[in-house]
Structure formats: structure tokens, C-alpha cells
Amino acid sequence: MPILKWAGGKRALLPKILPLIPEFSGTYFEPFLGAGAVFFAMPKNVRKVGNDYNKELIELYTVVRDNPDGLLFHLRQHVNEKEHFYKVRAWDREPGFSQRSAEARAARLIFLNKTCFNGLYRVNSRNEFNVPFADLKKPDFVAEANVRRMSAFLRLRFHGRRAVTLKAGDYRAATKKACAGDFVYFDPPYDPTSVTSSFVSYQTSGFTQNDQEGLKAEIDRLTAIGVPVLLSNSATPFIKKLFGDKSVYRITEITANRTIGADTGSRGKTAEVLVDNYRATVERKPGVQTKRQRLRMG
């Protein structure tokens, strides 16, 4: 179902991630939403909170939910041509960008994502999209069926209320109301495996090791109040040490195939970790594993 190609996207890893999600009775939180592969694989009858620091991304999902016809109209105005690509990419350098309709801005994001080099989302220090044209043969940047499926998912209601809440901002604001019975999946910008591997600037300030430590502090807080958490990150010594307390955290190493990178050296098979706090937050009977939820793969 995801309509964007996103660095670190989890669609290919769903078979490894979904079995590790424990049963829970409350709300599902995903504070670093991105393309939302795990988010959109969650059952329809689960309340969900999707958040991202990237306000443009959350605006896109809001448009998909509220006005898919308007979004599709604007998507169909674009053409896969180099001159048109750079003209559209330059919109955020023009003073009238914020006055364009939300539908036009959302269509721009999808169009650039599907026609730029390797499907990256990257901005410069002035928060301007700066990925070059890819010259692909037949990129499907309209993808009407996916847009309509996602719109229906985001409009779902549960007991008379919206099943999905969208937020833009800091991850800590998104998880502030999480409590025992809820579940949180964190998929932050990864700790770089090398000096050159941190190729995507989702925000102008980046996500440093100090930020990783701040995220760890939030996970510690959630653990203390009984909220199960699953974290995806790179398998670096820093991350393994950060979550090295085996009495609380379990680290599962996995291999992922990555196709997005600034150079070929940052692509291919990479080692990642899935970190959970279930030892401290999920009660299990001896010898019985957590039951896997029936999740829609989307």
C-alpha cells in the first residue's frame, strides 16, 4: 500500500517485523512514520497514531485521506521529463510555494519521489528538495489504486471515531499519551554505519548520536510505565551498546537488502537490529512465545 519509496522503508522486512509485534489491546503508535509500511499493515480494528517530523509528509497523508480525487487530478498534470522535473523541484525555492494548494504540494512530493534519483527524500540546509532527476522509463507516479486504498485505510472509523490520527512534530510529543496496553514501533533515522552512509537529510538538523541517546531515554520512559516497544536501527556497536542491558532489552539481528544510497557502497545487504523491551513489559508463560497478531500485509 505505501505510495512512496522511502530510505529505510520496511516493506521488504514485514515478514521479519510483524511476527515480533506482541498482542496489545490499546493504540498503535509509529512516531517516525516515513512510508509507513508497518503502519499500513496494522489491522483495521486497531487505533493508530502516525507521526513524522516531516510536516510535508504528514500533509501528503492528510490530503490522501481527505481529497484523493484532488490529489490524483494534480498528479496527472505532471510528466516524466527532465525540464518539467526541475521546474517542479524549484517550487520550494519560490516565494509562493506555501500559497499553492495542499493537493498541489502533495502531488509534487509524490511526483519528485517517483522520478528523482533512487527515490530519495533529501533537503539542503534551506530545507529545499535537492535530489536530481533519474530519467526512469515509466515511473508510476499516479498509482491511483494505491492512493485510493490508502485513502480508505486512513478514513477508517472504529467505534464511531477515526481509527487513524496523523500528527507532525517531535516523536516525544507523539508518544506522550502512550500507556500500558498500547504498543510503539520506532523506526528513526538510522545510526550511520560509516562516515558516508548517512546520505539522507530528512531534516536540516539531522539525527545525531545524541538524538539516538534521547530516543533511548524515551524508550526507557515507556518501559518504566509498561509500554511494549520495538525499535529498528542499524547494527552498529553504538546501538548495540546503547541497548546492552539484557535484563530489559533483546536485540535481534537481521539482514536487509537496501537499494537506496548515495553511492553503490551504501546499498546491498546490510545488518540491522530489532530491539524490544518485552522482557520488562510483556508477560509470558514459561515456554510460550508471544502470539502473532493476524496482520494485513497491505
C-alpha positions as CSV (number, residue, x, y, z in Angstrom):
1,M,0.0,0.0,0.0
2,P,2.8,2.6,0.6
3,I,2.7,5.2,-2.1
4,L,6.3,6.5,-1.6
5,K,9.7,5.0,-2.0
6,W,11.5,5.8,1.3
7,A,15.0,5.3,2.5
8,G,14.9,2.6,5.2
9,G,11.4,1.6,4.2
10,K,10.2,-1.6,5.8
11,R,8.0,-3.2,3.2
12,A,10.5,-6.0,2.4
13,L,11.1,-6.6,6.1
14,L,7.5,-7.0,7.1
15,P,7.8,-10.8,7.4
16,K,10.6,-10.3,10.0
17,I,9.0,-7.4,11.8
18,L,5.3,-8.4,12.1
19,P,6.0,-11.7,14.0
20,L,7.8,-9.7,16.7
21,I,4.8,-7.5,17.4
22,P,3.1,-8.7,20.6
23,E,-0.6,-8.7,21.3
24,F,-1.8,-5.4,22.7
25,S,-5.3,-4.0,23.4
26,G,-4.7,-0.3,23.1
27,T,-3.3,2.1,20.5
28,Y,-0.5,1.6,18.0
29,F,2.0,4.4,17.8
30,E,4.5,5.0,15.0
31,P,6.4,8.2,15.7
32,F,8.7,8.1,12.7
33,L,6.1,7.3,10.0
34,G,8.0,7.6,6.7
35,A,6.4,5.5,4.0
36,G,4.5,3.6,6.8
37,A,4.9,0.0,5.6
38,V,4.3,-1.4,9.1
39,F,1.7,1.3,9.9
40,F,-0.4,0.3,6.9
41,A,0.0,-3.4,7.7
42,M,-1.8,-3.0,11.0
43,P,-5.3,-4.4,11.5
44,K,-8.3,-2.2,10.7
45,N,-9.7,-2.5,14.1
46,V,-6.7,-1.0,15.9
47,R,-6.4,2.6,16.8
48,K,-3.3,4.1,15.3
49,V,-1.3,7.3,15.7
50,G,1.1,8.1,12.9
51,N,3.6,10.9,13.3
52,D,6.6,12.3,11.4
53,Y,8.9,15.3,11.9
54,N,8.4,16.0,8.2
55,K,5.3,18.2,8.0
56,E,5.2,17.9,4.2
57,L,4.9,14.1,4.5
58,I,2.0,14.4,7.0
59,E,0.3,16.9,4.8
60,L,0.5,14.4,2.0
61,Y,-1.2,11.7,4.0
62,T,-3.9,14.2,5.2
63,V,-4.6,15.0,1.5
64,V,-4.7,11.3,0.6
65,R,-7.3,10.8,3.3
66,D,-9.4,13.9,2.7
67,N,-9.2,14.6,-1.0
68,P,-7.8,11.7,-3.1
69,D,-9.6,13.0,-6.2
70,G,-7.9,16.4,-5.9
71,L,-4.5,14.7,-5.4
72,L,-5.0,12.5,-8.5
73,F,-6.0,15.5,-10.6
74,H,-2.7,17.2,-9.7
75,L,-0.7,14.1,-10.2
76,R,-2.0,13.7,-13.7
77,Q,-0.7,17.2,-14.6
78,H,2.9,16.0,-14.2
79,V,5.1,14.4,-16.9
80,N,8.3,12.4,-16.7
81,E,10.5,14.9,-18.4
82,K,13.7,16.4,-17.1
83,E,12.8,20.1,-17.7
84,H,9.4,19.6,-16.0
85,F,11.1,17.8,-13.1
86,Y,13.5,20.7,-12.3
87,K,10.7,23.2,-12.8
88,V,8.6,21.4,-10.2
89,R,11.5,20.8,-7.9
90,A,12.2,24.5,-7.8
91,W,8.7,25.3,-6.4
92,D,10.1,25.3,-2.8
93,R,12.6,28.0,-3.8
94,E,9.8,30.3,-4.9
95,P,8.1,32.7,-2.5
96,G,4.6,31.4,-3.5
97,F,5.2,27.8,-2.6
98,S,3.2,27.9,0.7
99,Q,0.3,29.5,-1.2
100,R,-0.1,26.5,-3.5
101,S,-2.9,24.2,-2.6
102,A,-2.2,21.3,-0.2
103,E,-3.2,18.9,-3.1
104,A,-0.6,20.5,-5.4
105,R,2.2,20.3,-2.8
106,A,1.3,16.7,-2.1
107,A,1.3,15.7,-5.7
108,R,4.7,17.4,-6.1
109,L,6.1,15.3,-3.3
110,I,4.9,12.0,-4.9
111,F,6.0,13.1,-8.4
112,L,9.5,14.0,-7.2
113,N,9.8,10.9,-5.1
114,K,8.9,8.6,-8.0
115,T,11.0,10.4,-10.7
116,C,14.1,11.5,-8.7
117,F,17.4,9.6,-8.3
118,N,16.8,6.4,-6.4
119,G,13.6,7.7,-4.8
120,L,15.4,9.7,-2.1
121,Y,13.8,12.4,0.1
122,R,16.7,14.8,0.8
123,V,16.7,18.5,1.6
124,N,19.5,21.0,1.9
125,S,20.3,23.4,4.7
126,R,17.5,25.7,3.4
127,N,15.0,22.8,3.6
128,E,14.9,22.7,-0.2
129,F,14.4,19.4,-2.0
130,N,17.7,18.7,-3.9
131,V,17.7,15.2,-5.4
132,P,18.4,15.1,-9.2
133,F,16.3,13.7,-12.0
134,A,16.5,9.9,-12.6
135,D,15.3,9.7,-16.2
136,L,13.3,6.5,-15.5
137,K,11.4,4.9,-18.4
138,K,7.9,4.5,-16.9
139,P,7.6,5.6,-13.3
140,D,4.1,5.2,-12.0
141,F,3.7,8.4,-10.0
142,V,-0.1,8.5,-10.3
143,A,-0.7,5.0,-8.8
144,E,-4.4,5.6,-8.5
145,A,-5.2,2.2,-7.0
146,N,-2.7,2.7,-4.1
147,V,-3.9,6.2,-3.5
148,R,-7.5,5.1,-3.1
149,R,-6.6,2.1,-0.9
150,M,-4.5,4.3,1.4
151,S,-7.3,6.9,1.5
152,A,-9.8,4.3,2.6
153,F,-7.4,3.0,5.3
154,L,-6.9,6.5,6.7
155,R,-10.6,7.2,6.7
156,L,-11.4,4.1,8.8
157,R,-13.6,4.6,11.8
158,F,-13.6,2.5,15.0
159,H,-16.5,2.7,17.5
160,G,-17.6,5.9,15.8
161,R,-14.2,7.6,15.9
162,R,-11.4,7.9,13.4
163,A,-9.2,4.9,13.7
164,V,-6.1,6.8,12.4
165,T,-4.7,10.0,13.9
166,L,-2.0,11.9,11.9
167,K,0.5,14.2,13.7
168,A,3.5,16.3,12.6
169,G,6.2,17.0,15.1
170,D,8.7,15.6,17.6
171,Y,8.4,11.9,18.3
172,R,8.1,12.6,22.0
173,A,5.0,14.6,21.6
174,A,3.5,11.7,19.6
175,T,4.2,9.1,22.4
176,K,3.4,11.4,25.3
177,K,0.0,9.8,25.9
178,A,1.1,6.2,25.3
179,C,0.3,4.0,28.3
180,A,0.2,0.3,29.4
181,G,-1.8,-1.6,26.8
182,D,-0.5,0.4,23.9
183,F,2.4,-0.5,21.5
184,V,5.1,1.7,20.0
185,Y,7.2,1.0,16.9
186,F,10.1,3.3,16.4
187,D,11.8,3.5,13.0
188,P,14.1,6.5,13.4
189,P,16.8,7.7,11.0
190,Y,19.5,5.0,11.5
191,D,22.8,5.4,13.2
192,P,25.3,5.7,10.3
193,T,27.4,2.6,9.6
194,S,30.1,4.8,8.1
195,V,31.0,8.4,7.6
196,T,29.5,8.4,4.1
197,S,26.4,6.2,4.7
198,S,24.2,8.9,6.3
199,F,23.1,10.1,2.9
200,V,19.5,11.3,3.6
201,S,18.8,14.5,5.3
202,Y,15.1,14.2,6.4
203,Q,15.5,17.5,8.3
204,T,18.1,20.2,8.2
205,S,19.5,19.4,11.7
206,G,20.0,15.6,11.0
207,F,19.6,12.9,13.6
208,T,22.8,12.5,15.6
209,Q,24.1,10.0,18.2
210,N,22.9,12.5,20.9
211,D,19.4,12.1,19.3
212,Q,19.8,8.3,19.4
213,E,20.5,8.6,23.1
214,G,17.5,10.9,23.6
215,L,15.4,8.3,21.8
216,K,16.8,5.6,24.2
217,A,15.7,7.8,27.1
218,E,12.2,8.0,25.7
219,I,12.2,4.2,25.3
220,D,13.4,3.8,28.9
221,R,10.5,6.0,30.0
222,L,8.0,4.0,28.1
223,T,9.5,0.8,29.5
224,A,9.1,2.1,33.0
225,I,5.3,2.7,32.5
226,G,4.8,-0.7,30.9
227,V,4.6,0.1,27.2
228,P,6.0,-2.5,24.8
229,V,8.4,-1.0,22.3
230,L,10.0,-2.3,19.1
231,L,12.9,-0.4,17.6
232,S,14.5,-0.7,14.2
233,N,18.1,0.6,13.7
234,S,21.4,-0.3,12.2
235,A,23.6,-2.9,13.8
236,T,26.3,-0.6,14.9
237,P,28.4,-1.1,18.0
238,F,27.0,2.2,19.3
239,I,23.3,1.0,19.1
240,K,24.2,-2.4,20.5
241,K,26.0,-0.9,23.5
242,L,23.1,1.7,24.0
243,F,20.6,-1.2,24.4
244,G,23.1,-3.6,26.0
245,D,21.1,-4.1,29.2
246,K,20.0,-7.7,28.6
247,S,17.6,-7.7,31.6
248,V,15.5,-5.2,29.8
249,Y,16.3,-5.3,26.0
250,R,16.5,-8.0,23.5
251,I,18.5,-7.4,20.3
252,T,17.5,-9.4,17.2
253,E,19.9,-9.1,14.3
254,I,18.5,-9.3,10.8
255,T,19.8,-8.7,7.2
256,A,18.1,-6.2,4.9
257,N,18.5,-5.5,1.2
258,R,18.9,-1.8,0.7
259,T,18.5,-0.2,-2.7
260,I,18.6,3.5,-1.8
261,G,22.0,5.1,-1.3
262,A,24.1,8.0,-2.4
263,D,26.7,5.5,-3.8
264,T,26.8,1.8,-4.5
265,G,28.8,1.2,-1.4
266,S,25.9,2.1,0.8
267,R,23.5,-0.3,-0.9
268,G,23.1,-4.1,-0.9
269,K,22.8,-6.4,2.1
270,T,23.1,-4.6,5.4
271,A,23.0,-5.7,9.0
272,E,20.2,-4.2,11.1
273,V,18.8,-4.8,14.6
274,L,15.3,-5.1,16.0
275,V,15.4,-4.1,19.7
276,D,12.4,-4.8,22.0
277,N,11.7,-4.3,25.7
278,Y,9.3,-7.2,26.1
279,R,11.2,-8.7,28.9
280,A,10.2,-5.8,31.1
281,T,6.7,-5.1,29.6
282,V,5.1,-8.3,28.2
283,E,4.1,-11.1,30.4
284,R,4.6,-14.6,29.0
285,K,4.0,-18.0,30.3
286,P,7.2,-20.2,30.5
287,G,7.9,-21.8,27.2
288,V,5.2,-19.9,25.3
289,Q,6.1,-17.3,22.8
290,T,4.1,-14.1,22.2
291,K,1.2,-14.9,19.9
292,R,1.5,-13.3,16.5
293,Q,-1.3,-11.0,15.6
294,R,-3.2,-11.5,12.3
295,L,-1.9,-8.5,10.4
296,R,-2.9,-7.4,7.0
297,M,0.1,-7.1,4.8
298,G,-1.3,-4.2,2.8
